[in-house]
Amino acid sequence: MNILALDTSTEKFSLLIVKNNKIILNYSKILKRAYSKQLIPIIKESLSKNKLRINKINSIFISLGPGSFTGIRIGIAAVKGISLPYKINVYGFNNMEILVNSISKNLK
């Protein structure tokens, strides 16, 4: 299973690539208001450096917030544009739900 996951909901961009069920890239960078210029080149370069082509991605995960409406919108548009030609499954996730779930698991 190969997965691409993105978070564009804040000024700190995050990207995760899972190849053959192993995390091969966990990348973060402060982009502030530069998502529209840097998002696609970062994705392309990250996949290329890790010898993975977009048509080999099985699923893409994208953050649905909470956060910057513009950042979320740019991320969703990019993922839609990437996924449609290759019929890649897309899933949205909520940052707060992930945080709460990780905290509650650690408290048990």
C-alpha positions as CSV (number, residue, x, y, z in Angstrom):
1,M,0.0,0.0,0.0
2,N,1.4,3.4,-1.0
3,I,-0.1,6.5,0.7
4,L,0.4,10.2,0.3
5,A,-0.8,12.4,3.1
6,L,-0.9,16.2,3.2
7,D,-1.7,18.9,5.7
8,T,-2.1,22.4,4.3
9,S,-4.4,23.7,7.0
10,T,-1.8,25.8,8.8
11,E,1.3,27.7,7.8
12,K,3.3,24.6,8.6
13,F,2.9,22.3,5.6
14,S,3.3,18.5,6.3
15,L,3.7,15.7,3.9
16,L,3.9,12.0,4.6
17,I,4.7,9.2,2.1
18,V,4.1,5.5,2.9
19,K,5.6,3.1,0.5
20,N,5.0,-0.7,0.8
21,N,3.4,0.0,4.2
22,K,6.6,1.8,5.6
23,I,7.0,5.5,6.2
24,I,9.6,6.7,3.8
25,L,9.2,10.4,4.2
26,N,7.9,12.7,7.0
27,Y,8.4,16.2,5.8
28,S,7.4,19.6,7.3
29,K,8.1,23.1,6.2
30,I,6.8,26.6,7.0
31,L,5.1,27.8,3.8
32,K,2.9,30.6,5.2
33,R,1.1,32.0,2.2
34,A,3.1,30.2,-0.5
35,Y,1.0,27.0,-0.9
36,S,-0.2,27.9,-4.3
37,K,3.3,28.2,-5.6
38,Q,5.1,25.5,-3.8
39,L,2.6,22.6,-3.1
40,I,2.7,20.7,-6.4
41,P,6.5,21.1,-6.9
42,I,7.1,19.8,-3.3
43,I,4.9,16.8,-3.9
44,K,6.5,16.1,-7.2
45,E,10.0,16.4,-5.8
46,S,9.2,14.3,-2.8
47,L,7.8,11.4,-4.8
48,S,10.7,11.6,-7.3
49,K,13.4,11.5,-4.6
50,N,11.7,8.5,-3.1
51,K,11.4,6.7,-6.4
52,L,7.6,6.7,-6.4
53,R,5.4,7.7,-9.2
54,I,1.9,9.2,-8.6
55,N,0.2,6.4,-10.5
56,K,1.6,4.0,-7.9
57,I,-0.2,5.8,-5.0
58,N,-3.2,3.9,-3.7
59,S,-4.7,6.6,-1.4
60,I,-4.3,10.3,-0.7
61,F,-5.2,11.8,2.7
62,I,-5.8,15.5,3.1
63,S,-6.4,17.6,6.2
64,L,-9.9,19.2,6.4
65,G,-8.9,21.5,9.3
66,P,-9.4,23.2,11.5
67,G,-7.2,25.9,10.1
68,S,-6.8,28.3,7.3
69,F,-9.7,28.2,4.8
70,T,-7.5,29.1,1.9
71,G,-4.8,26.6,2.8
72,I,-7.4,23.8,3.2
73,R,-9.0,24.8,-0.2
74,I,-5.7,24.8,-2.0
75,G,-4.8,21.4,-0.5
76,I,-8.1,19.8,-1.5
77,A,-7.9,21.3,-5.0
78,A,-4.4,20.0,-5.5
79,V,-5.4,16.5,-4.2
80,K,-8.4,16.4,-6.5
81,G,-6.3,17.4,-9.5
82,I,-3.7,14.8,-8.7
83,S,-6.2,12.0,-7.9
84,L,-8.8,12.2,-10.6
85,P,-6.6,11.2,-13.7
86,Y,-5.3,8.2,-11.8
87,K,-8.5,7.2,-9.9
88,I,-6.7,7.4,-6.6
89,N,-8.9,7.2,-3.5
90,V,-9.0,10.4,-1.4
91,Y,-9.8,10.6,2.3
92,G,-10.2,13.7,4.4
93,F,-9.1,13.8,8.1
94,N,-9.7,16.2,10.9
95,N,-6.5,17.3,12.8
96,M,-8.4,17.7,16.1
97,E,-9.8,14.2,15.9
98,I,-6.4,12.7,15.4
99,L,-5.0,14.7,18.3
100,V,-7.8,13.7,20.6
101,N,-7.5,10.0,19.6
102,S,-3.8,9.9,20.1
103,I,-4.1,11.6,23.6
104,S,-6.9,9.3,24.7
105,K,-4.9,6.2,23.6
106,N,-2.0,7.3,25.6
107,L,-4.1,7.9,28.7
108,K,-5.5,4.4,28.8
